[in-house]
Amino acid sequence: MLNQNVQLAEWVSRVLPSPTAAMESTVARLQREGRIVYRMGLGQPDFPTPERAKSAAIQAIQENFTGYTDTGGILPLRQVICSALQRDMGLNYDPEEIVVSVGGKHALFNAICTLCRAGDEVLIPVPYWVSFPEQVKFAGGKPIFVPTLAENGYKVTPETLSSWVSASTRLLILNNPNNPSGAVYSALELSELAAFCMQRDIWVISDEVYSSFVFTQEGYTSIASFPGMRERTVVVNAVSKTYGMTGWRIGYSAAPLYVSQAMLRLQSHTTSNPSSIAQLAALSAIEGSQEDLKSIRQEYRERRDFLIERVRRINGLECLVPEGAFYLWVDASAWCGQSLAGRIVSTADDLADILLTEADVAVMPGAGFGSHTHLRLSYAVSRLELESGIAAMETLLGSKYSIK
């Protein structure tokens, strides 16, 4: 029998489990048990993978394109990514500066482990995606959580960042559009952050996984597009959310050549190349017509507007209008300290648990994103599931407009 007291690697005690992965596992288990669960917490697009991508994968299998590839991805895919970065962001990269990885999370891991040295401090605006601080801790860095306010749209400014900068500050992780808040930085806001980072010699990892889903008239701007920022930014993206290809596991990064070469060295000793078949599917998705994204973006906008109206009707819940991604960051602080379904709601995490057990609604607790008073709701689900889930929430929590 194995000794349960054996000492494991030091990082094991520092890094917390992923709460989003835990929620996915819980929902899957309940569904296997026959429960109907309204999945309003998971970031899983309900739009299918484009036919052109599926056809490319089938062709890859039929033509036996099933062996190893270059560690950082096949050249045609890296060339297409360069073209897409120019087409969508106005960014100019060479294929040698692109590393194709096993999903966007893997690209972030490569970037953080390459840039973050032991003892470095990394600025992480709150709310943040759950894996940012854990990856920083794995790399031996120190996450520095920078609070944001609803009245500022949950966005950081040079003024807010300056209070948290020290001689050890190495890196800013900027998630734009933000998961979970849906905040989108304007070109003016980004220009000010860019000037701040250059002045303070701070690197940026720009997580742009949701950049295809921006609802503002201005559209999307990458911080890497400003003078001097390409040289100190790692851009991370993926096909997962944009093309409904979460399970295909293809992400990518764009960075200065010496940084990309270091990330490639790390990847060569971990995963090696991503799936050859998935690479060809991703190539087809990125290279093909992007017209279908317009209708998907419009559908998300309509679902967002529906969900905002319904959330604001429910007792104790408030939210801003997100400008991107496909989530609502719901303030549930009014429920903290209240009684519901025979339980005391100490935090929004308790509220999430009650919603799941009493109303079969799975929402994401805010603690993993840096807040004990918020919930993350996803509108990347069908209209029917969205309507059923929010109705179940309103039945349990009550309406602000019910007749007394």
Secondary structure, 3 states (H helix, E strand, C coil): CCCCCCCCCCHHHHCCCCHHHHHHHHHHHHHHCCCCCEECCCCCCCCCCCHHHHHHHHHHHHCCCCCCCCCCCCHHHHHHHHHHHHHHHCCCCCHHHEEEECCHHHHHHHHHHHHCCCCCEEEEECCCCCHHHHHHHHCCCEEEEECCCHHHCCCCCHHHHHCCCCCCEEEEEEECCCCCCCCCCCHHHHHHHHHHHHHHCCEEEEECCCCCCECCCCCCCCHHHCCCCHHHEEEEEECCCCCCCHHHCCEEEECCHHHHHHHHHHHHCCCCCCCHHHHHHHHHHHHCCCHHHHHHHHHHHHHHHHHHHHHCCECCCEECCCCECCEEEEECHHHCCEEECCEEECCHHHHHHHHHHHHCEECEECHHHCCCCEEEEECCCCHHHHHHHHHHHHHHHCECCCCC
